[in-house]
Amino acid sequence: MHSIPSVRTYVIIWAILTFMTFTTYGVAQIDLGPWNIVVALLIAFFKMMLVILFFMNVKADSPLTKLFAGAGFFWLILLLGQFFIDYLTRGWMPEGTMW
Amino acid sequence: MADTHSTVVEHSEHDPAAHSPHLRHHFDDMAQQFDSATLGMWVFLLTEIMFFGGMFGAYTVYRSMYPAAFASTSQYMNPLYGAMNTAVLIVSSLTMALAVRAARLGEQKALQLFLIFTMIFGLAFLVIKGFEYHEHWVDNKVPLFGGHWDYSEAPQFARQAQIMFCFYFFMTGFHALHMVVGLGLMTTIFLMARRATFSPAYFTPVEVSGLYWHFVDIVWIFLFPLLYLIGHTKKII
């Protein structure tokens, strides 16, 4: 059906994922103010993309499956976006800041 | 009608896999059947993304409301457990990916071995989680059943921190539930593999169960920094 990735590829992806886990922990020990959460989420997003593209092998899937996987993010952005349009723009937050 | 029929016959003559006993009559060939199953699994995973997405959204709103109280809860989380569980899940995803690879190559022994490894790491995750829940119970940081809540170290946050711990138990609880379902799936796939159900022409159940397993891993990749590492740098108390 599609070409089969090598064991090497999988092990390299695993090594990067494990390294990024330690990085997340390490960065959390440094006070970056509001940037801590940004860095943590960027690393998590990067790890997620590695899992989706390589472990779930979406890289080699049909264009239709790729479209559906992408649609998941689109709906999630709509869901969270609608949430925050209310909560972050109407002065409902007692302490006023996002983080 | 006659034309369509002859096309199908011609097609199956050219593709030996099309004669597989696993090919359902409403699919042209194994490749189409495989792509349909993968797509169907992704549609299910989209509903799962929305399910967890709602919880992540609610979490974000309350964390924005009470940032100091949420940060104070990190004192009672053990990031070592969290990091260990992240590592365990990532290894289990690796063995799962290797199991799918073995199935595609028709390596029956390797397939069974990697499925067993995946189950062992999945079980290890739940055991570590169990130890962790027990610690929260002993620490009186379980606001769900009454009588097990004590936040006298930072009384100003007592009520708001309850919200965070509710999120913690609901999000990790639903994640753990997904792990239990995943272990059930893996047991089924393992039993099927032992009966030599899978071959390079037919490994769809291994593939789609793998997609589910990796999805549960991804949820944890986000839960770890959001629940354990909120205020690790800040001394709130």
HADDOCK unambig.tbl for C-alpha pairs under 7 A between the chains (distance, minus, plus):
assign (segid A and resid 1 and name CA) (segid B and resid 31 and name CA) 6.04 0.50 0.50
assign (segid A and resid 4 and name CA) (segid B and resid 101 and name CA) 6.89 0.50 0.50
assign (segid A and resid 10 and name CA) (segid B and resid 94 and name CA) 6.60 0.50 0.50
assign (segid A and resid 14 and name CA) (segid B and resid 90 and name CA) 6.77 0.50 0.50
assign (segid A and resid 14 and name CA) (segid B and resid 94 and name CA) 6.27 0.50 0.50
assign (segid A and resid 18 and name CA) (segid B and resid 87 and name CA) 6.17 0.50 0.50
assign (segid A and resid 28 and name CA) (segid B and resid 229 and name CA) 6.15 0.50 0.50
assign (segid A and resid 28 and name CA) (segid B and resid 232 and name CA) 6.33 0.50 0.50
assign (segid A and resid 28 and name CA) (segid B and resid 233 and name CA) 6.61 0.50 0.50
assign (segid A and resid 29 and name CA) (segid B and resid 232 and name CA) 6.18 0.50 0.50
assign (segid A and resid 29 and name CA) (segid B and resid 233 and name CA) 5.18 0.50 0.50
assign (segid A and resid 30 and name CA) (segid B and resid 233 and name CA) 6.24 0.50 0.50
assign (segid A and resid 31 and name CA) (segid B and resid 233 and name CA) 5.66 0.50 0.50
assign (segid A and resid 40 and name CA) (segid B and resid 225 and name CA) 6.30 0.50 0.50
assign (segid A and resid 44 and name CA) (segid B and resid 221 and name CA) 5.94 0.50 0.50
assign (segid A and resid 44 and name CA) (segid B and resid 222 and name CA) 5.81 0.50 0.50
assign (segid A and resid 48 and name CA) (segid B and resid 218 and name CA) 5.73 0.50 0.50
assign (segid A and resid 51 and name CA) (segid B and resid 214 and name CA) 6.94 0.50 0.50
assign (segid A and resid 55 and name CA) (segid B and resid 97 and name CA) 5.59 0.50 0.50
assign (segid A and resid 56 and name CA) (segid B and resid 211 and name CA) 5.69 0.50 0.50
assign (segid A and resid 56 and name CA) (segid B and resid 214 and name CA) 6.78 0.50 0.50
assign (segid A and resid 65 and name CA) (segid B and resid 39 and name CA) 5.32 0.50 0.50
assign (segid A and resid 68 and name CA) (segid B and resid 42 and name CA) 6.90 0.50 0.50
assign (segid A and resid 69 and name CA) (segid B and resid 42 and name CA) 6.55 0.50 0.50
assign (segid A and resid 72 and name CA) (segid B and resid 46 and name CA) 5.21 0.50 0.50
assign (segid A and resid 72 and name CA) (segid B and resid 49 and name CA) 6.91 0.50 0.50
assign (segid A and resid 76 and name CA) (segid B and resid 50 and name CA) 6.34 0.50 0.50
assign (segid A and resid 76 and name CA) (segid B and resid 53 and name CA) 6.46 0.50 0.50
assign (segid A and resid 80 and name CA) (segid B and resid 57 and name CA) 5.79 0.50 0.50
assign (segid A and resid 87 and name CA) (segid B and resid 61 and name CA) 6.98 0.50 0.50
assign (segid A and resid 93 and name CA) (segid B and resid 65 and name CA) 5.11 0.50 0.50
assign (segid A and resid 94 and name CA) (segid B and resid 65 and name CA) 6.03 0.50 0.50
assign (segid A and resid 95 and name CA) (segid B and resid 65 and name CA) 6.15 0.50 0.50
assign (segid A and resid 95 and name CA) (segid B and resid 66 and name CA) 6.96 0.50 0.50
assign (segid A and resid 97 and name CA) (segid B and resid 64 and name CA) 6.47 0.50 0.50
assign (segid A and resid 98 and name CA) (segid B and resid 64 and name CA) 4.80 0.50 0.50
assign (segid A and resid 99 and name CA) (segid B and resid 64 and name CA) 5.44 0.50 0.50
assign (segid A and resid 99 and name CA) (segid B and resid 67 and name CA) 5.86 0.50 0.50
